[in-house]
Amino acid sequence: MMRILQKLNIILLLCFIFSLVNAETKTLRLAITTTTENSGLMTVLNPIFEKEQNVKIYEIIVGSGQALRLGEKGDVDVLITHAPEDEKQFIASGYGLKRYPVMHNDFIIVGPVQDPANLKKAESLSTAFHELFHSKEKFVSRGDDSGTHKKEIAIWKNNNLEPDGKWYTQAGTGMGAVLLLANEQQAYTLTDRGTYLVFKDLINLEISFQNDPFLYNPYHAIEVNPEKHKHINHALAKKYIAFLTDKKTQKIINEYQFHGEQLFHPEMLFEKETAKIKSEEREKSFFIDAIISSFNLIVNFDRSLFYVVWTSLKVSLIAVLIAVLFSLPLGVFVALNDFAGKNFLLACLNTLMALPTVVVGLLLYGILNRQGLFGELGLLYTPTAMVIGQCVLIIPIIWNLCISAVNSADPRLAKTCTSLGASYFQRSIIYMSEVRFALIAAIVTGFGRAIGEVGIAMMLGGNIDGYTRTMTTAIALETSKGEFEFALALGFMLLLVAFIVNTALQQFQLKIK
């Protein structure tokens, strides 16, 4: 037993050293909007900058409102947002230094092909929104304080309209997911043109209204003020903004197309040259092809796929190891001893077993962000924060199940231990050996809870590609982007991991019976 604990301590020490090494890597934390991410543009631009500067960019994908709040707290170095009024307030409050225009597209209203609200005949944006309001045709709002949501609210407000009722749905999610939801409900929604073009072949929605000056959608890059937060990588942030506004980068933005259509228009002047980025055409009957493609990704050992799988396994296994070191001895102690407050402790553990992951994520986010109790440690949006969150989540589960396992042991075992004069430590080892199958099942349950959770990984890890993106958060993101092949591949890998773990447990039980 002691040798096992020593090995576990060595593994944890190595993981800690690995985290310290990662912490020294030159990185840039970038908050970008879901519309920018959905377009795929940043997967073209960021690798160029990373190669030129020999750095790593960690992308935090959120709505514009949340991106600006991350900037206020100093959790990111630079922002790319599309909420002009809020951006100006952000600068005026001293949290940002300057807004740099990068690119623009426009907003459009999309809806069912039949156009039941007759928006295609609307002469103005005001008329279109009045038609939506009075017809009560289904409308899906972002509802997430994003730039798109802010634009929608401004339009309703300018027309003295307050949408409410069953016809008006606030999704509270990214643009891609909203388009998919609107498609399922055959509802209208406000979207940026770029995201719509990316999703156009996956949905049965058409442009219902467009080309109004108020629907202009500019994107700005903002450097976070280092005087507010000393840890901000201001030098690298300035280089990144210089890169975005450079003529070569602006040319790439201008040439970036999807199905032959331009997604963004650059803001800086440069000598235009014609070029097109080719992309595969998608068919609307894509589900079978997506399954086939997902298996191809697995069989061909796609690097990005398996890195996500590795990140999930690494974080979850470290969390389980730490949780086991706490939970096993505590579980045995509580089961074998009577003390004041034991029933209250058991009631608390039973309650914590059902603790929602988003609650854990929310509480730890408040503690770990730059304004929190442990903000100076810079743990937010790191694998370490995810490990901490998963430990908080699964320790009550393993602890409680260990107590139940020990309590389920043969009652005669206690008398045998007493008659033999066994010490507390010896008695604990005997009990753990007797109920070893139940203890292993408790550990596996904790592992399953850890590797399958989404809320903690998203809120504390930030879903950063190549750093904190796990299988569950990647599935959510790729689905919202319409990348069903990658999402399905991750889903199959998640099932495979569960199958392997349970098969290994079964074989272990058969061998030692």
C-alpha positions in Angstrom: 0.0 0.0 0.0 2.8 2.4 0.9 4.6 1.7 -2.3 1.5 2.5 -4.3 1.1 5.8 -2.4 4.7 6.7 -3.1 4.2 6.0 -6.8 1.1 8.2 -6.9 3.0 11.0 -5.1 5.8 10.8 -7.7 3.2 11.0 -10.6 1.6 14.0 -9.0 5.0 15.7 -8.5 5.8 15.1 -12.2 2.5 16.6 -13.2 3.2 19.6 -11.1 6.6 20.1 -12.7 4.9 19.7 -16.1 2.5 22.5 -15.2 5.3 24.8 -14.1 7.1 24.2 -17.4 3.9 25.0 -19.3 3.5 28.1 -17.3 6.8 29.5 -18.6 5.8 29.1 -22.2 5.4 32.4 -24.1 1.7 32.7 -24.6 -1.0 35.2 -25.7 -4.5 35.0 -24.3 -7.0 36.1 -26.9 -10.8 36.5 -26.4 -12.7 36.2 -29.6 -16.4 36.0 -30.4 -18.2 32.9 -31.5 -19.0 34.5 -34.9 -15.2 34.9 -35.5 -14.5 31.3 -34.5 -17.4 29.9 -36.5 -16.1 31.4 -39.7 -12.8 29.5 -39.4 -10.8 32.6 -40.1 -8.7 32.5 -37.0 -7.5 28.9 -37.8 -5.9 30.5 -40.9 -4.5 33.7 -39.2 -3.3 32.6 -35.8 -0.9 29.8 -36.9 0.9 32.3 -39.1 1.4 34.6 -36.1 2.4 31.7 -33.8 5.0 30.6 -36.3 6.4 34.1 -36.9 6.7 34.9 -33.2 7.3 31.4 -31.9 4.4 31.7 -29.4 1.2 30.0 -28.5 -2.2 31.7 -28.8 -4.9 30.5 -26.3 -8.3 31.4 -27.7 -11.2 32.0 -25.2 -14.4 31.8 -27.3 -17.2 33.9 -25.9 -19.7 36.6 -26.8 -18.5 40.2 -27.1 -20.0 41.1 -23.7 -18.2 38.3 -21.9 -15.0 39.0 -23.8 -15.0 42.6 -22.5 -15.6 41.4 -19.0 -12.6 39.1 -19.3 -10.6 42.1 -20.4 -11.8 44.1 -17.3 -10.6 41.3 -15.0 -7.3 40.9 -16.8 -8.0 37.3 -17.7 -6.9 37.9 -21.4 -4.3 40.1 -23.1 -6.2 41.1 -26.2 -9.8 41.1 -27.5 -11.5 40.9 -30.9 -15.1 42.0 -30.5 -18.0 43.5 -32.4 -19.9 45.6 -29.9 -18.9 49.2 -30.7 -20.7 51.1 -27.9 -19.5 48.7 -25.2 -16.0 48.8 -26.7 -16.0 52.6 -26.4 -17.1 52.3 -22.7 -14.4 49.7 -22.1 -11.8 52.2 -23.4 -13.3 55.1 -21.5 -13.2 53.1 -18.3 -9.5 52.6 -18.7 -9.6 48.8 -19.2 -8.4 49.0 -22.8 -5.9 51.3 -24.5 -7.2 51.6 -28.0 -9.6 50.1 -30.6 -8.1 49.0 -33.8 -10.4 48.3 -36.8 -9.7 44.9 -38.3 -12.6 43.9 -40.5 -16.3 44.1 -41.0 -19.3 42.2 -42.4 -23.0 42.8 -41.8 -25.9 41.4 -40.0 -28.8 39.8 -41.8 -32.2 38.3 -40.8 -32.6 34.7 -41.9 -35.8 32.6 -41.7 -37.9 29.9 -43.3 -38.1 29.6 -47.0 -41.8 30.3 -47.0 -41.2 33.6 -45.2 -44.4 33.6 -43.2 -43.7 37.1 -41.8 -43.2 38.5 -45.3 -39.8 40.1 -44.4 -38.6 39.9 -48.0 -41.1 42.6 -48.9 -40.1 44.9 -46.0 -38.9 48.2 -47.2 -36.8 49.0 -44.1 -35.2 47.3 -41.0 -37.9 49.0 -38.9 -40.7 47.5 -41.0 -39.1 44.1 -40.8 -38.9 44.0 -37.0 -42.4 45.4 -36.7 -43.6 42.5 -39.0 -41.8 40.0 -36.7 -43.3 41.5 -33.6 -46.9 41.7 -34.8 -46.9 38.4 -36.7 -45.6 36.5 -33.7 -43.7 34.2 -36.0 -41.0 32.3 -34.1 -37.8 34.2 -33.5 -34.6 32.9 -31.9 -32.4 35.4 -30.1 -28.8 34.9 -29.1 -29.7 36.0 -25.6 -26.0 35.9 -24.5 -24.9 39.5 -24.3 -22.9 39.0 -27.5 -22.3 41.6 -30.2 -25.2 40.1 -32.2 -27.5 40.1 -29.2 -26.6 43.7 -28.4 -27.4 44.7 -32.0 -30.8 42.9 -31.9 -31.7 44.6 -28.6 -30.8 48.0 -30.1 -33.1 47.4 -33.1 -36.0 46.4 -30.8 -35.3 49.4 -28.6 -35.1 51.9 -31.6 -38.5 50.7 -32.7 -40.0 50.9 -29.2 -40.7 47.1 -29.2 -40.3 44.7 -26.3 -40.4 41.1 -27.6 -41.9 38.6 -25.2 -44.0 35.4 -25.3 -43.7 31.9 -26.7 -42.8 33.1 -30.1 -39.6 34.7 -28.8 -36.8 32.3 -27.7 -33.6 33.4 -26.0 -31.1 30.6 -26.6 -28.2 31.9 -24.5 -25.6 30.3 -26.8 -23.3 30.9 -29.8 -24.3 32.0 -33.3 -23.8 28.6 -34.9 -25.9 26.8 -32.3 -28.6 29.5 -32.7 -28.7 28.9 -36.5 -29.2 25.2 -35.9 -31.9 25.9 -33.3 -33.7 28.3 -35.6 -33.5 25.7 -38.4 -35.1 23.0 -36.2 -37.9 25.4 -35.2 -38.1 27.0 -38.7 -37.8 30.3 -37.0 -36.2 33.7 -37.8 -33.0 35.0 -36.3 -30.5 37.8 -36.6 -27.0 36.6 -37.6 -23.8 37.9 -39.1 -23.4 37.1 -42.7 -20.1 35.2 -42.3 -21.6 32.6 -39.9 -24.7 32.1 -42.1 -22.5 31.5 -45.2 -20.6 28.8 -43.2 -23.8 27.1 -42.1 -25.8 27.7 -45.3 -25.5 24.2 -46.6 -26.4 22.7 -43.2 -29.7 24.5 -42.7 -32.9 25.2 -44.6 -33.1 29.0 -43.9 -32.8 31.8 -46.4 -31.9 35.5 -46.1 -35.2 37.3 -45.3 -33.8 40.9 -44.9 -30.4 42.5 -45.6 -28.5 45.6 -46.7 -29.6 48.1 -44.1 -26.9 50.6 -43.0 -27.8 49.9 -39.3 -26.8 46.3 -39.8 -23.1 47.2 -40.4 -21.0 44.9 -38.2 -17.4 46.1 -37.5 -14.8 44.0 -35.6 -12.1 45.7 -33.5 -9.0 44.4 -31.7 -8.4 45.9 -28.3 -5.3 45.7 -26.2 -6.0 45.4 -22.5 -4.4 48.1 -20.3 -1.4 46.7 -18.5 -1.6 49.5 -15.9 -4.8 47.8 -14.6 -3.2 44.3 -14.6 0.6 44.0 -14.4 0.6 40.4 -15.6 -0.8 41.4 -19.1 1.5 40.4 -21.9 1.2 43.9 -23.5 4.2 43.6 -25.8 2.9 40.5 -27.4 -0.6 41.9 -27.6 0.8 44.9 -29.5 2.6 42.6 -31.9 -0.6 40.6 -32.5 -2.7 43.7 -33.3 0.1 45.0 -35.6 -0.1 41.6 -37.3 -3.9 41.8 -37.7 -3.7 45.3 -39.3 -0.7 44.5 -41.5 -1.3 44.6 -45.2 -0.4 40.9 -45.7 -2.9 39.8 -43.0 -5.6 42.2 -44.3 -5.0 40.6 -47.8 -5.6 37.2 -46.3 -8.9 38.4 -44.6 -10.0 39.9 -47.9 -9.3 36.6 -49.8 -10.9 34.4 -47.2 -14.0 32.8 -48.7 -16.4 30.0 -48.2 -18.1 28.5 -51.2 -16.8 31.4 -53.2 -18.4 34.0 -51.0 -16.4 36.5 -49.0 -17.0 36.4 -45.2 -15.2 39.5 -44.0 -14.0 42.8 -45.5 -10.7 44.2 -44.2 -10.6 47.7 -42.8 -7.1 48.6 -43.9 -6.2 49.8 -47.4 -3.9 47.6 -49.5 -3.4 46.6 -53.1 -6.1 44.0 -53.9 -5.3 40.8 -55.7 -7.8 38.1 -56.6 -7.6 34.7 -55.0 -9.9 32.1 -53.6 -9.7 29.6 -50.8 -11.1 26.4 -52.0 -13.3 24.4 -49.7 -15.2 21.1 -50.0 -18.9 21.4 -50.8 -21.3 19.9 -48.2 -24.5 18.1 -48.9 -27.6 18.6 -46.7 -27.8 14.8 -46.3 -24.6 14.8 -44.3 -25.2 12.5 -41.3 -24.1 9.2 -42.9 -21.1 10.9 -44.5 -20.3 12.5 -41.1 -20.2 9.1 -39.4 -17.9 7.7 -42.1 -15.7 10.8 -41.9 -15.5 10.5 -38.1 -14.3 6.9 -38.3 -11.7 8.0 -40.8 -10.4 10.6 -38.3 -10.1 7.9 -35.7 -8.5 5.3 -38.0 -6.0 7.8 -39.4 -5.1 9.0 -35.9 -5.9 12.6 -36.5 -3.5 14.7 -34.4 -6.0 17.3 -33.2 -8.5 14.7 -32.3 -6.2 12.6 -30.2 -4.7 15.7 -28.6 -8.2 16.5 -27.3 -8.6 12.9 -26.1 -5.2 13.1 -24.3 -6.0 16.4 -22.6 -9.3 14.8 -21.3 -7.5 11.7 -20.0 -4.7 13.7 -18.5 -6.8 16.1 -16.6 -9.4 13.5 -15.4 -6.8 10.9 -14.3 -4.8 13.5 -12.3 -8.0 14.6 -10.7 -9.0 11.0 -9.9 -5.6 10.3 -8.4 -5.8 13.3 -6.1 -9.4 12.6 -5.2 -8.5 9.0 -4.3 -5.7 10.1 -2.0 -8.2 12.2 -0.1 -11.3 10.1 -0.4 -10.2 6.5 0.4 -8.6 7.2 3.9 -11.5 9.6 4.8 -14.1 7.1 3.6 -12.6 4.3 5.7 -12.3 6.6 8.7 -15.9 7.8 8.6 -17.2 4.3 8.1 -15.2 2.7 11.0 -15.7 5.4 13.6 -18.5 7.1 15.3 -18.2 10.8 16.1 -20.3 13.9 16.7 -21.6 15.4 13.4 -21.3 12.1 11.5 -24.9 12.1 10.3 -24.6 15.8 9.2 -21.4 15.0 7.3 -23.1 12.1 5.5 -26.1 14.3 4.6 -23.7 16.9 3.2 -21.8 14.3 1.2 -25.1 12.9 -0.2 -26.1 16.5 -1.3 -22.7 17.2 -2.9 -22.9 14.0 -5.0 -25.6 15.7 -7.0 -23.8 19.1 -7.2 -24.2 20.5 -10.7 -20.9 21.0 -12.5 -21.8 24.6 -13.5 -22.2 25.5 -9.8 -18.7 24.2 -9.1 -17.4 26.0 -12.1 -19.1 29.3 -11.0 -17.8 29.2 -7.5 -14.2 28.3 -8.5 -14.3 30.9 -11.3 -15.0 33.5 -8.6 -12.1 32.4 -6.6 -9.5 31.8 -9.4 -10.2 34.8 -11.7 -7.8 37.7 -11.5 -10.1 39.6 -9.1 -10.6 36.5 -6.9 -9.0 35.2 -3.8 -6.3 33.3 -5.6 -6.2 35.4 -8.8 -2.5 36.2 -8.4 -1.7 32.6 -9.1 -3.0 32.9 -12.7 -4.7 29.5 -12.6 -7.8 30.4 -14.5 -8.0 28.9 -18.1 -5.3 26.3 -17.3 -5.4 22.5 -16.9 -4.6 23.0 -13.2 -7.8 24.9 -12.7 -9.7 22.1 -14.4 -8.1 19.5 -12.2 -9.0 21.5 -9.1 -12.6 21.8 -10.3 -12.9 18.1 -11.1 -11.4 17.2 -7.7 -14.1 19.3 -5.9 -16.7 17.6 -8.1 -15.6 13.9 -7.6 -14.2 13.9 -4.0 -17.7 13.8 -2.4 -18.7 11.0 -4.9 -15.7 8.7 -4.2 -15.8 9.5 -0.5 -19.4 8.7 -0.1 -19.2 5.5 -2.2 -16.2 4.4 -0.1 -18.2 4.8 3.1 -21.0 2.7 1.6 -18.5 0.1 0.5 -16.9 -0.3 3.9 -20.3 -0.3 5.6 -21.3 -3.2 3.3 -18.5 -5.5 4.6 -19.4 -8.6 6.5 -20.2 -7.5 10.1 -18.1 -10.4 11.5 -15.0 -8.7 10.1 -15.0 -6.1 12.9 -15.0 -8.8 15.6 -12.2 -10.7 13.8 -10.0 -7.6 13.6 -10.7 -6.9 17.3 -9.9 -10.5 18.4 -6.6 -10.4 16.5 -5.6 -7.1 18.1 -5.3 -5.4 14.7 -4.3 -1.7 14.8 -6.4 1.0 13.1 -4.1 1.0 10.1 -4.2 -2.8 9.8 -8.0 -2.9 10.2 -8.3 -0.2 7.4 -6.2 -2.3 5.1 -8.2 -5.5 5.8 -11.5 -3.7 5.2 -10.2 -2.1 2.0 -9.0 -5.5 0.8 -12.4 -7.1 1.6 -14.4 -4.5 -0.3 -11.8 -3.8 -3.1 -14.3 -4.4 -5.9 -16.7 -1.8 -4.5 -13.8 0.6 -4.0 -12.6 0.2 -7.6 -16.2 0.7 -8.8 -16.3 4.0 -6.7 -13.1 5.2 -8.4 -14.4 4.3 -11.8 -17.6 6.2 -11.1 -15.6 9.3 -10.1 -13.5 9.0 -13.3 -16.7 8.7 -15.4 -18.1 11.8 -13.7 -14.9 13.7 -14.3 -14.2 12.9 -17.9 -17.9 13.4 -18.9 -18.5 16.8 -17.4 -18.7 20.0 -19.4 -19.4 23.0 -17.1 -16.2 22.9 -15.2 -14.0 22.3 -18.2 -15.7 25.2 -20.1 -15.8 27.8 -17.3 -12.3 27.1 -15.7 -10.5 25.8 -18.8 -11.9 28.2 -21.4 -12.0 25.5 -24.1 -8.6 26.6 -25.4 -7.5 24.7 -28.5 -4.3 22.7 -27.8 -4.3 23.4 -24.1 -7.6 23.0 -22.2 -10.0 21.7 -24.8 -11.5 18.4 -23.7 -13.7 15.8 -25.5 -16.9 17.2 -24.0 -16.2 20.9 -24.6 -14.9 20.1 -28.1 -18.0 18.2 -28.9 -20.1 21.2 -27.8 -18.0 23.6 -29.8 -17.7 21.6 -33.0 -21.4 20.9 -33.0 -22.1 24.6 -32.7 -19.7 25.2 -35.7 -21.4 22.6 -37.8 -18.3 20.3 -37.7 -20.3 17.2 -37.0 -17.6 14.8 -38.3 -15.1 15.9 -35.6 -17.8 16.0 -32.9 -19.0 12.5 -33.8 -15.4 11.2 -33.7 -14.9 12.6 -30.2 -18.2 11.1 -29.1 -17.1 7.7 -30.3 -13.8 8.2 -28.5 -15.6 9.1 -25.3 -17.6 5.9 -25.6 -14.5 3.9 -26.3 -12.8 5.3 -23.2 -15.8 4.3 -21.1 -15.8 0.8 -22.6 -12.1 0.3 -22.0 -12.3 1.4 -18.4 -15.2 -0.8 -17.6 -13.7 -3.8 -19.5 -10.5 -3.4 -17.6 -12.4 -3.4 -14.3 -14.3 -6.5 -15.3 -11.1 -8.4 -16.2 -9.5 -7.3 -13.0 -12.3 -8.6 -11.0 -12.2 -12.0 -12.8 -8.5 -12.4 -12.2 -8.5 -11.8 -8.4 -11.6 -13.8 -7.6 
